[in-house]
Amino acid sequence: MSEQWYSNKELFEQMIQFRSELQDLRAEMRETRAIIKRYNGLREKIEHVEEQIGTLQAKAAGRSSVWTDIRLWGGWIVAIISAALAFGKYLGG
């Protein structure tokens, strides 16, 4: 039972290897955090652009609706005004 499983040299080499692997892991974690930050920034920009596109689409739909209404009701308005003027001339003259 008093036998050592590893020699001091083997333990030292394993610790050095473990330290190296731990440093590599830390570097990868830093890189992963940087990538996540960039992704989150990109996600925020995409959400902002989607919001702007929605606003522009709503404005375009509103303009289209106004022009459609003017086109549809414009004839009636002109007809009513013309009829009123004709009626006014008929009564006045």
Secondary structure as a PSIPRED ss2 file (coil, helix, strand):
# PSIPRED VFORMAT (PSIPRED V4.0)

   1 M C   1.000  0.000  0.000
   2 S C   1.000  0.000  0.000
   3 E C   1.000  0.000  0.000
   4 Q C   1.000  0.000  0.000
   5 W C   1.000  0.000  0.000
   6 Y C   1.000  0.000  0.000
   7 S C   1.000  0.000  0.000
   8 N H   0.000  1.000  0.000
   9 K H   0.000  1.000  0.000
  10 E H   0.000  1.000  0.000
  11 L H   0.000  1.000  0.000
  12 F H   0.000  1.000  0.000
  13 E H   0.000  1.000  0.000
  14 Q H   0.000  1.000  0.000
  15 M H   0.000  1.000  0.000
  16 I H   0.000  1.000  0.000
  17 Q H   0.000  1.000  0.000
  18 F H   0.000  1.000  0.000
  19 R H   0.000  1.000  0.000
  20 S H   0.000  1.000  0.000
  21 E H   0.000  1.000  0.000
  22 L H   0.000  1.000  0.000
  23 Q H   0.000  1.000  0.000
  24 D H   0.000  1.000  0.000
  25 L H   0.000  1.000  0.000
  26 R H   0.000  1.000  0.000
  27 A H   0.000  1.000  0.000
  28 E H   0.000  1.000  0.000
  29 M H   0.000  1.000  0.000
  30 R H   0.000  1.000  0.000
  31 E H   0.000  1.000  0.000
  32 T H   0.000  1.000  0.000
  33 R H   0.000  1.000  0.000
  34 A H   0.000  1.000  0.000
  35 I H   0.000  1.000  0.000
  36 I H   0.000  1.000  0.000
  37 K H   0.000  1.000  0.000
  38 R H   0.000  1.000  0.000
  39 Y H   0.000  1.000  0.000
  40 N H   0.000  1.000  0.000
  41 G H   0.000  1.000  0.000
  42 L H   0.000  1.000  0.000
  43 R H   0.000  1.000  0.000
  44 E H   0.000  1.000  0.000
  45 K H   0.000  1.000  0.000
  46 I H   0.000  1.000  0.000
  47 E H   0.000  1.000  0.000
  48 H H   0.000  1.000  0.000
  49 V H   0.000  1.000  0.000
  50 E H   0.000  1.000  0.000
  51 E H   0.000  1.000  0.000
  52 Q H   0.000  1.000  0.000
  53 I H   0.000  1.000  0.000
  54 G H   0.000  1.000  0.000
  55 T H   0.000  1.000  0.000
  56 L H   0.000  1.000  0.000
  57 Q H   0.000  1.000  0.000
  58 A H   0.000  1.000  0.000
  59 K H   0.000  1.000  0.000
  60 A H   0.000  1.000  0.000
  61 A H   0.000  1.000  0.000
  62 G H   0.000  1.000  0.000
  63 R H   0.000  1.000  0.000
  64 S H   0.000  1.000  0.000
  65 S H   0.000  1.000  0.000
  66 V H   0.000  1.000  0.000
  67 W H   0.000  1.000  0.000
  68 T H   0.000  1.000  0.000
  69 D H   0.000  1.000  0.000
  70 I H   0.000  1.000  0.000
  71 R H   0.000  1.000  0.000
  72 L H   0.000  1.000  0.000
  73 W H   0.000  1.000  0.000
  74 G H   0.000  1.000  0.000
  75 G H   0.000  1.000  0.000
  76 W H   0.000  1.000  0.000
  77 I H   0.000  1.000  0.000
  78 V H   0.000  1.000  0.000
  79 A H   0.000  1.000  0.000
  80 I H   0.000  1.000  0.000
  81 I H   0.000  1.000  0.000
  82 S H   0.000  1.000  0.000
  83 A H   0.000  1.000  0.000
  84 A H   0.000  1.000  0.000
  85 L H   0.000  1.000  0.000
  86 A H   0.000  1.000  0.000
  87 F H   0.000  1.000  0.000
  88 G H   0.000  1.000  0.000
  89 K H   0.000  1.000  0.000
  90 Y H   0.000  1.000  0.000
  91 L H   0.000  1.000  0.000
  92 G H   0.000  1.000  0.000
  93 G C   1.000  0.000  0.000
